[in-house]
Amino acid sequence: MAKKSAVNRNEKVKLLVQRYAARREALKAIANDESLPLEDRFEARLKLAELPRSSSKVRIRNRCEVTGRPRAYYRKLKMSRIALRELGSQGQIPGLVKSSW
C-alpha cells in the first residue's frame, strides 16, 4: 500500500488540473497562435507561467486504484501488475487465467 500522503497529494493535483484546465487551454491557444502579434503571445506565456505548477496535466501520476502503487500501472485496468495478479488469483477478474506450465 502506498503512503496515504502521496495518494492524497495526487488527488489534490487532479483537482487543480480540473480547476485550471479551461484557463490553461485558452492561454495555450493564444500563445501558440502565430497569426497574433508577438506581444500578445508573450503576455499569454507570462500569464501561463503565473498559474500553479501543479495545475499542469503532466504532474498527475497514474496510480493503482486498489493499492495506490505508482509503478507497473496498466492504464486499461487502472491497477498495478501486483494488484492484477492478486485479484486474478482470487478469481475476481473475469477471463483472466494465471499461467502455469
C-alpha positions in Angstrom: 0.0 0.0 0.0 1.3 3.4 -1.0 1.7 6.2 1.5 -1.6 8.0 2.0 0.1 11.4 1.8 1.3 10.6 -1.7 -2.1 9.4 -2.8 -3.8 12.5 -1.3 -1.2 14.8 -2.9 -2.0 13.2 -6.3 -5.7 13.8 -5.7 -5.1 17.5 -5.0 -3.1 17.7 -8.2 -6.1 16.2 -10.1 -8.4 18.8 -8.6 -6.0 21.6 -9.6 -5.7 20.4 -13.1 -9.5 20.2 -13.4 -9.9 23.7 -12.0 -7.4 25.4 -14.3 -7.9 23.3 -17.4 -10.1 25.8 -19.3 -7.9 28.8 -18.4 -4.7 26.9 -19.3 -6.1 25.8 -22.6 -7.2 29.3 -23.6 -3.8 30.8 -22.8 -2.0 28.0 -24.7 -4.2 28.6 -27.7 -3.3 32.3 -27.7 0.4 31.6 -27.1 0.7 29.2 -30.0 -1.4 31.2 -32.5 1.1 32.6 -34.9 -1.4 35.0 -36.5 -1.5 37.1 -33.3 1.1 39.8 -32.6 4.2 38.7 -30.7 3.4 40.9 -27.7 0.0 39.2 -27.1 1.6 35.8 -27.4 4.3 36.8 -25.0 1.8 38.1 -22.5 -0.2 34.9 -22.7 3.0 32.9 -21.9 3.6 35.1 -18.9 0.1 34.5 -17.6 0.5 30.8 -18.3 3.7 30.9 -16.1 1.8 32.5 -13.3 -0.6 29.6 -13.0 0.2 27.0 -10.3 2.7 24.4 -11.5 0.6 21.6 -10.2 -2.3 22.7 -12.5 -0.4 21.1 -15.4 -1.7 17.8 -16.7 1.7 16.2 -16.7 2.0 16.5 -12.9 -0.6 13.8 -12.5 0.9 10.4 -11.6 -1.0 7.3 -12.6 -1.6 5.2 -9.5 -3.3 1.9 -8.9 -6.9 2.3 -7.7 -6.5 -0.7 -5.4 -3.2 -0.1 -3.7 -2.0 3.3 -4.8 1.2 1.9 -6.3 2.7 4.4 -8.8 4.7 1.9 -10.9 3.8 -1.0 -13.2 0.4 0.6 -13.9 -1.9 -0.8 -16.6 -3.9 2.1 -17.9 -6.7 0.0 -19.3 -7.4 -1.7 -16.0 -6.3 1.3 -13.7 -4.3 -1.0 -11.5 -0.8 -2.3 -10.9 0.5 -5.6 -12.0 0.7 -6.9 -8.4 -3.0 -6.0 -7.7 -4.0 -7.5 -11.1 -2.2 -10.8 -10.2 -3.7 -10.9 -6.7 -7.3 -10.3 -7.9 -6.7 -12.7 -10.8 -5.6 -15.4 -8.5 -8.7 -14.9 -6.3 -10.8 -15.3 -9.5 -12.3 -11.8 -9.3 -11.3 -10.7 -12.8 -13.4 -12.5 -15.4 -11.5 -14.1 -18.2 -8.1 -13.9 -16.5 -6.3 -17.2 -16.0 -3.0 -17.5 -14.2 -0.4 -19.1 -16.5 1.2 -22.3 -15.4 3.5 -24.8 -17.3 
